[in-house]
Amino acid sequence: MGGNPAKEIKKRFTDTEINMLMEMRWFDWDRELIKKAIPLLSSPAIEPLFDFYKNEVKNK
């Protein structure tokens, strides 16, 4: 976003990555799970974090 009035210049993530992030809702995970995922949360790649989510959160 930029300008006055604000307008979208470019997206930080692709639409697919945005959908993954919205599905994961990592901000609702318990503290221990977030601690376990810190290296993935600090990474610019979304897919490894989504794989973690599928294995550790979604399937439990």
Secondary structure, DSSP 4 states (H G I P E B T S, - for coil): -BTTTTB----SS-HHHHHHHHHH-GGGS-HHHHHHHHHHHTSS-SHHHHHHHIIIIIT-
